[in-house]
Amino acid sequence: MDFSGKVAISTGAASGMGLLFAQNFAELGGNVVMCDVNEEVLSEKVAEINANGKGEAIGALCDVRDYAQVCAARDKAVETFGSIDVMANFAGGTAVRMCGVDRGQHPEFPDVPIDVYDWGIDVNLKGPFYFAHAVLKQMREQKNGLILNIGSITGAEGDGYGMDYPVSKAGLMYGLTKSLAQFGRKHGIRCVCVSPGPVLTRPEMANMATPLGRAAEPQEIIDLILFIASDKGQFINGENIMIDGGRIAMARS
């Protein structure tokens, strides 16, 4: 695959799959705007990509919950590279984990402070919504572009405790992805959601059952995303693609 001359924005890009996507996209010749709230680590990762001498990377300090910061990241992308070809919404996480909720102190859903769930919905759903709204102004002018949402098997399975996560991911997988594809049809813009099952971004993911008997390597998820973004994936649109080792097909007790 060759992304020479293409420009991608990746959120959550200082770590995890947001970083891995940025590294792969640049390795294949593309330019990438890496957005994250961790300025120090972000700067390190941008420098590492630029040291490879292929695609160029720039950093944009950005809290996806803040629409003004989202628009600033978009503007930085356009001012630096002139276009936005791919918007990859990786930033996210289960709020009860990310916010360090003590389950002994807050044993059930109604016991968890509502501001924890606010954080999860803001990051996991409103963040991609904000970025879509912001970058579509540029993509509409270009008459092309791809918005990539990252869903989750949890969006289909649910979670009786960390409810912000399945609620947000289901919104991405179905409502937002299909709606953006409908909007984009007259402007040459696609929207696709990729929804992983267990991925070895955290060791405990290995304990989630799949018919294949393992969790995915992060690169397996990124390879699918790169295919969708490439010239070979141009007919994929408005779809939620589950990449879960068959977990969604498992019999449940």
N, C-alpha and C positions, 0 to 999 in steps of 0.2 A: 504494500500500500504506500501511496505517496501523498502527503499532505502539504507539499511545498506550495507556499503562497496562501495557504489557508490559515484562518485565525480561530482559535477556540478560547472561550472563557471556562475555567473550571473552578467551582467553589469547593470549600473544604480542602484546598489544594496543598496545604502544608503537611498533610499526612494521609495515610490510608489510600483508598481508591481514587480520590480526587488528585492526589499526588501522582499515583501510578499512571493515571490517564494522561496527566500533563507530561510526564516523562516519556511515555510512549508516543504521544502526539508530536512532541518536539523531535524525538529520535527519528520519526518518519518525515521530518522536514517542516512541520507546521510551527506556527508561532502561537504562544499560549499566554493568556492573562490569568495568573494564579491568584485567587481570592481566598483570604483567610483572616481570622481575628488574631492569630499568633504571629505578630510582626517579625520577631526574632527568628523563629524557625522558618517562616515563609521566605525571608531574605536568604537564608542558607540554602534552601531548596532551589530558589531561583538561580542563585549563583552556580549551583551544581549543574543545572541544566545548561546554562550558558557556557560553562566550561567545556561541554561536549562539542561545541562548535557547529551544531546542526541548526534546528529551529531555535528561535529566540524566545526567551521567557521574560516577562515582567511581573512584578508583584503589585497587588492592590489590596491594601488593608480594608477589609469589608466585613461588617456584621450583616448577614443576610436579612435580619429583622428590621433593618433601617433602610427605607426606600431611598433616602438621599445618598447613602453610601453605595447602594446598588447602582443608582444612576451615575455616580462618580466613577465606578468601576467600568461601566459601559462606555462612558465618555473617554476614559483613559485608553480603552481598547481601540476605539475608533481613531482617536488622535494619534496613537502610536502606530497602528497597523492599517488603518483605513477601512476595515470591515470587521464583521463578526459572522463567521460561517457556522460555528457550533457553540451552543450554550449547554454546558454539562452541569447539571444540578446535583452535585455529590454531597454537599454539606448536610449533616443530619445526625440523628442518633436518638436512642430511647431516653426520654427526659429523666425517668427515675434513676437511670444509670449515670447519665451525664451530669445530673445535678446532685448525685451522691445521696439519694434518699435512703434512709435507714428503715428497712422493712420491719424491724422489730418495733420501732417507734411509730411507723405508719403502715400497719399490717394489710390494709385493704384499700381498694380504689377510693372510697369516700374519705379516707383518712389522710390521703396525700394532699399537701397544700396545692391549691388551684394554680398558684403561680408556677409550679413545676410543670403542670400540663400546658399552661400558657406558653412556656418556653418551648416545649416540644412542638406544639402546633405552629408557633411562629417560625421556628427554624425549618421544620420538615415540610410544611405546606405553604405558609405565607412566603417563605424565602424563595422557593421556585416560582410561585405566582408573581412575586415582585420582579424577579429577573426576567421572566417571560414578558411581562408588561413593558419592562424597560428596553430589552433588546429587540423586541418586535418592531419598534420604531425604526431601528437601523435595518433590520432584515426586510421590512416592507419596502424600504427605499432601494435596497439592493436587488429585490425580487428573488431572493433565495435565502436559505438558512435551515438549520436543524436545531431544535430544542430537544435535549435528551434529559428525561426525568429518570430518577433512580427510585424504583419502588421497593417492595420487599415481599417475601412469602408471608410475612406477618400481616400485610394488608389484606390477604385472602383468608388467613387463619384466625385473626383476632388475637387479643391478649387481654385477659381479665384484670390485669393490674396496670401495666404500662399502656393505657388506652390511647394516649396521644399518638403513639407510633402507628398502630394499624389504621386509626382514623385518618391520619395525615397521608399515609402511604396509599391507602385505598383512594383517597382524593386525587393523588397524582396518577395512579395507575389507570383510572377510568375517567373521572370527570375532567380533570385538567388536560390530560393527554389528548383525549378525543375532542375536546372543545378547541384546543389550540390547532389541532389538525384541521378542524372545520374552518376556523378563521384563516389558516394559512393557505388553503387550497387556491385562492385567487392571486396569491402573492409568491407562489413557488416555495413556500415554507413547509417543512415537515415537522412533526413532533412524534417521538417514540419514547416509550417507557421500558426500561429494562429492570426486571424485578428478580433479584437474587434470592436463593434459599440460603442455607448456611455457608458462610465464606470465612476462610481462615485469617480474617483480619484481627480476630481475638481467639485465644486458645479454646474458650468454652464453646465456640461454634462447632468444634469437632464432635460434641456430644449430641448434636441435633441429628436425628435419623434421616437417612435418605435410602431409596432402593439401591443406590450405587455403593452404599456403605461408607461414604466419606463426605466431607464438606468440599466446596470448591476452593481452588487456589485463586487468589485475587486476579491473577493474570488471565484466567479463563473468562472472567466477567469482562475485563477490559478488552479482550480480543473480540468479543461479540459487539461491544460498543464501537470499537474501531471499524468493524465491518459495516455496521449501520451507517457510520459517518462517511465511509469511503464511497468511491464511485460504484462499487459492487452492491451497495445496500440502498440504492436510491428509490426502490419501489416499496420500501417498508415505511409505512406511515400510519399514524393514528392507532397504533397497536401497543398493547402491553405484552412483552415477551418474558415469560417466566424461565429463568435459568437456575433450576433448583435441584438437579439430579433426580427429578421425579418425585420430590417430596409431596407436591400437591396431589399426586395420584395415589398416595399411600392410603391404605385402609386405616380408619381411625377407630379406636376402641371406645 
